[in-house]
């Protein structure tokens, strides 16, 4: 075989191999987030939540702290879009921005009230495991005079950062329950998203 033909064949083979390798890299899922990183994230969240619930601060101050924690460690945009459901596809960019901001305060106050029930108790991370395309981190809440119960956190890096996108408290799934709650608020406001956003600010 002439040298030019041989060189061409090698280049073609190399290009084909590179293309094949690129396809495999695209086709095979690469899990950048590790089980230890997922657990580490929730360890940090739990540490900060424990600090807030036992700080002795006023309710308003605690809610502000919970909102900071939520904004820092939760995938707020994903949770808000999930809660809004199909309406999110019809909303303008400005409406989604306003809804996400209002939702952040609303969910922080709502779950802040729940976490305030833990005053005098503590939350401890006990396990972490992969589940489909995300990780589930298991923690146990120990309250004074009550039996311990599970809090499960779902962690993903799909947003480009390691963040939690769901909490399951005693079997109650945040994503599912909030979609129901926001749907009910939308119904109260006759399907008016702007009115719903304003209502959420006062809840």
N, C-alpha and C positions, 0 to 999 in steps of 0.2 A: 504493500500500500504506500503511495507517495506520502512524503512527510507532511505536505500541506493537508492532505486528506486525514492523516492521523491526528494532526493538531486540531482540525475541525471536529473530528469525532470526539476527541477528549474534551473540547470545550462544550460540545453538545451534551456529553455525558455529565460533565460537571454542572452545567446549567440545569439539566434535568434533575440531578441529585439535590441541588440547592432548592429547586422548586418543590421537590417532593418533601424535603425536610421542612420547608416553610409551610407546606400544607399540613404536615403532621403537627407542627407547633400550633397551627390555627385550629386544627380539628380536635386535638386532645386537650381537655380542660386542664389548665394550670392553676393550682390552688396557691396563690401568693400568701394568703392569710393562713397562719398555722394555728393549731389548737392551743398552743401556749400563748400566742398573741391574743387570741380571743379571750382566753381566761384572764390574761393580764389586763385587758381593757376593762372587763367587768370587775376585777379585783379593785381597780382604781375607782370605778363608778361606785361600787359598794362602800369603799373606804370613805368617799366624799359624802355619800348619803348617810352613813352612820355618823359622820361628824356633824352633819346638819341636824339630824333628828335628836341628837343628844347635846346640842349647843345651847339650849335654853332660850333661843331667839324667839321673837314674836312670830305669829303666823305669817304676816306680810313679809318679814325678812326671810323666813324659811322658804316661802314661795319664790322669792327672788333668787335664792340659792339653788332651788330645784330647777328653775328655768335656766340658770347658767349651766348646771350639770347636763340638762337635757340638750341644750344648744351645743354643748361641747362634745358630748359622747353619743348622741343619737343622730340617726339619719333623718332629720326632721322633714326634709323635702319629700322623701320617699313615703314616710308615714302619713304626712298630710295628703299627698296625692292618693294614697290607698284609701284613706278615710273619706275623701271626697268622691271616690268612685268614678263612674262614667262622666259625671259633670266636669271633672278635671280636663277632659279632652275638648270640651266646649268653651272653657274659661279662657279669657285673655291672659297674656303674660302678667299684666298689672294686677288682675284679679287673683292669679295664683300666688303672686308675691304677697299680696295683702292677706290672702287666706292662710298662707304658710306662717306668716308672722303672728296672725291672730290665733292660729291653731297651736303654735308654740307656747303662747301664754296660757291658753285654755287647758292644754294637756298637762302643763307644768303644775297648774293649780289643782287640777283634778287628781293627778297622781301624787302631788304634794300632800293633799289631804289624806290620801291613803297611807303614805309613808309616815305622816304624823302619828298614825295609830301605833307606829313602832317605837315611839318615845319610851326610853327605858329598856328597850330591847336591842337587838343587833341582827345584822344580816351577814352570812358567811358563805363564800363560794366553796362548793364541795366537789364539782365535777365539770368537765367540758368534753364535748364530743362532736365529730362532724355529722351533719344531717343534710343530705342532698348537697346543695350549693352553698350552705352556710354552716355555722357552728352554733350549737346550743350549749350555753353555760348555765349550770344548775347552781342555785344558791338556796340557802335555808334561812327563813326569818324566824327568829326566836323572840316571842313577846312574853312579857310578864303575865303569868297566870293563864297562858294559853298554850295549846300544843303547837310545836313548830310546823311550818308549812313551806311549800316550794314556791320559789320565784325562778322562772326560767327566762333567760335572755337570749335572743337570736342575734348573732353577730355576722356581719358580712363586710367585704371591702369593695362591693360593686360600685360604690359612689366614688372610689378612688382613695378613700380613707377607711380605716378600721372603725366601724361604728355599729351600735346596736339598732335594729329596726323593728323589734317587737319585744314585748314583755308578756309573760303569762303568769298571772298571780292566782294561785289556787285554782288553776284550770281555766281561768278567764283570759282569753286571747285579746290583747289590746287592739290589734289590727281589725279583727272581726267586730269587736264591740264598738270601736270608734266609728266604723263605717255605718253601723246601725244608728248610733247616736247622732252623727252628722246628717245622716239621711233623715232622721226625725226632725232635726232643726230646719233642714231645707224644706220639709213638708209644712212645718209651722209657718214658714215665710213664703209659702206659695211657690217654692222653687227659685226664689230670688237669692242669688249667691251673695250679692252685696249686703242685703239685709241680714243674711245668716252670719256674715263676717262681723257685722256690728253687734249682733246678739252674742256671739262667742266672746267678745271682749268683756262682757259683763257677767259671764258665768264663772 
